[in-house]
Amino acid sequence: MYKALKFGLLATSLSFATLGVSVSTPVNAQVFYMKKNTDYEKATAAMKDGNLERASLLYSRALKGSLREDIKLNAYNNLCAVDFARGSLESAEKACSNAISSNRLFWRAYINRGHVRSALGKVDLALKDLRKAVKLQPDNLLAKRVLERYENQKGKLYAKAN
């Protein structure tokens, strides 16, 4: 029965085509096939296992391949966090900036870049990033708590300098 139905549908579509009947079909439809990026999956596993060197390498490699935009955004953000934890601050800042360039509304990348910039001694830029995260997610307790911590820390840094 399935075979008969399939032939019936095929015959019907051919008859419309030969009769010149206009049927709204997606003539220009495109189908994309993207295989899974195993480097991304392995990097995530390495990060969860605490193998930060391997995670950094694999996230960097994954970002050179083809990734969906949402996965790419997460890969940049995770690379930022991994490199920050490894102490590779310049690389972490670049990864966070790439995440923000991909999506200016991705508040997590602003928080991560705020941490990185603070560690680099760029306190004013760190606060700017953290304020942006709170502006994007005003009800988020994490964003508020991190901003408050760095604002309090900035006051102490200025007091020590005097």
N, C-alpha and C positions, 0 to 999 in steps of 0.2 A: 504494500500500500504506500509506503514511504517513497519508493522508486516511482510509482505512478504519479504521486503528488509532485515530486520534483520535476518530472517530465512535463506535467501539466503547467506548472509555473514557468518553466523554460519556454514552452510553446506559446503561452500567453504573452510573455515579454517579447518574443520574436514577432508575434503577430502585430503587436503595437508598433514595433520598430518598422515593419514592412508596410503598415498602413499609413505611416507618417503621423500617427497620433502622438501628440505631445504629452508626455507623462513626466511629472516632475521627479527626476531621478538625479542623484548626485553624480553628474557626469564627471566633474573634476575632483571627486573625492580621492583623497590620498590615504594610504595606510602606511604607517611607520612601524617598524619592528625594531625594538631596542632590546638587546640582550642585557641581562643583569651585569652590573659592574662588580666583579668579584673582589676587586681591590677595595672598594667601599665597604663591602660586607666584612672582609677580613680586617680592615682598619677599625671598624666598629667593635669587632670581637677583641682585637688587640687592646683597644682603649679600655674596654670593660675588664680585661684581664690585668690591666696596669702596665702593659708593655708599651710605653709611650713612644719610644724610639721607632718601633715597628709601626705603630699607629700613624705617626707623623709621616713616615715614608710612604705608607699605603694610601693615606688621604691625599698626599701630594700627587701620587701616581694616578689615583682615581680621578682627580680634578683635571688631568690631562686627557682623559677619555670622555666618552659621551655620557652625560648624566641628565636626568630630568631636572628642571629648574629648582624644584623643591628639594631634591636630593643634593643638588649642587650647593644650595644655600646652607643646608645642614652640614655638608662636608667642609665648607669653608669655616663655619662656626666651630665645628668640632676640631678642625686643624688648629684654629686659634686657641682653643682651650688646651689642647694637648701641648702645643708649643709653649704656651704660657707656663704650664706645669713643668715642662722640661727646662725652662729658663731661657728659651730661644725667643726673646722678647720682640726683636725686630720682625722676625718671621711671623710671630703671633699677631702683631699689629697689622701686618700686611694682609694676613688671612681674614682678620676681622673687617678690615676696610674693604676687601673684596666681597665679603658677605653683605656689607652695607651697600656697596655699589650695585649688587644684584637686586637688593630689596631694601629700600630706605625705611621701610616700616618694620623691619625685623629687629625688635627691641632687644632680644637676647644678645645679638652681636654688639649692640651699643654697651651693654653691661660688660661683656667680655673685653671689649676694647677699652672700656673705662678701667678695668683691673690692670690691663697691660700698660696703658699709658701712665697710670699711677706708679707702677713698678719702674717705668722708664724715667720717672721724675717729671712727667708732663701733667702736673696736678690740675692745672686749669682746663686742659683738654679732656682729662679724665672726667672732671666734674661736668663739663659740657655734654659728654657722651651719656653720663648717668642721668642728667636732667632730661635729655632727649628720650631715654628709655622710660622714665617716669611720665613724660608728656604723652608718649605713645600708649602706655599702659598705666593710667592714673590709679587704678584700683589694685594693681599688682603689689603685694606685700614685699616680695623679694626685691623688686626694683626700688621701692621706697626705702627699704632697710639698707641696701647697699649704698644708695645716695647719702642717706643720713650718716652712715659710718664714715664715708670719705669726706663729707662736709665737716664732721667733728674732727677728723684727722688733720684736715687742712689747717684748722685753727691752732692745733697743737704744734704743727710744723712751723707756723709763723712765730709762735711764742718761743720755740726753741732757738730760732734764728736770731732773735733779739737778744 
